Amino acid sequence: MAERSQWARLCILGVAGSIGAFAAALAASNGSEAASTRIKFACARDYYAHCRAFDPKSPEVRACMRAAGEKLSTRCVNALVAEGEVSPKEVAQRNEAAGRR
């Protein structure tokens, strides 16, 4: 039982590290020292669903997330807007182009 508990803890730490690295990569391009906790957790599923082929620390991950824009969850988009990574205007333009309001 202790081995299973330790394994679960290691898995959680690994995922948390990947999320943190992804968020840091997002923040790096606008000069921020670290991404917010909001972005780390709001966008983790989106990263794994659309951009896991890229190292979270790579510049390609940011381009990938931008390319996946219409596919990103509302939760992730809201966090990115709240943290200034994406403007509300850009979100509105993309929604309009996709026929959404």
N, C-alpha and C positions, 0 to 999 in steps of 0.2 A: 504494500500500500504506500509506503514511503517513497519507493521508486517512482510510482505513478504520479504522486504529488510533486516530486522534484521535476519529472518530465513535463508536467503541465505548467509548472512555473517557468521552466526554460522556454517552452513554446510561447507563452505569454510575453516573456521578455524579448524573444526574437521578433514577434509581431510588433510589439511596441517600438523596438529599435527601427524596424523597417518603416513604420508609420512616421516616426520622428525624422528619419532620413529623407523621406518623401516630402514632408512638410518643410524641412530645411531647404531642400532643393527649390521648392516653390518660392520661398521667401528670399532666397539668395539673389534672384534677379532684380528685386527692387531695393536691395541694400539693407534689408532687415537682418538683424543678427540671428533671430530664431522665429520660426512660425508659431502661431498661437496654438494652444491646445485645441481650440475650436476647429482649426483646419486639420490638424493631425487626425482627429477622430471623425470629423464629418466627411472627409474625403478618402479615408482608408479603403473602403469597399470599392470606390470608383477607381482608385489606383490599381487595385488587384483585378478588377473587371476589365479595364481598358489598357493599362500601361505597365503591367508587371514585367513585360519583356525588357524594360529599361531599368537600369540601376536607379534607385530613388535619388542618388546624389548626382546623376548625370544631367546635362542640359537637355537631353532628348526627352526626359520625362515631362518637363514643362510644356514642350511643343506637343507631345502626345496628349496631355490633358487638355490643352487648348483645342486640338483637333477633335477630341471627343466631346467638345462643349455641349452639343445638344443631347448627348447621352448621359451627361453627369446628373447625379441625383440633385433634387431640389435642396436637400440638406447641404451638400457640398457647395453648390452654387451660392447659396445664402451665406455660408461661412466665408467663401472667397470674396464676395461683395462686402461683407462686414469688415473684413481685414484689408480691404483696398487692393486686392489682387486682381479683381475684375470690376469694371464699373457697371453701375445699374444700367447705364445707357447701352453698353455692349450687350448685356443680357437681354434688354428690350429689343435691340436690333436683331439679335439671333432668334429670339422667339418670334418676332414678326416675320423674318425670312422663312422660318419653319412653319408658319401659319398658326402659331400659338399666341395666346394673349398673356 
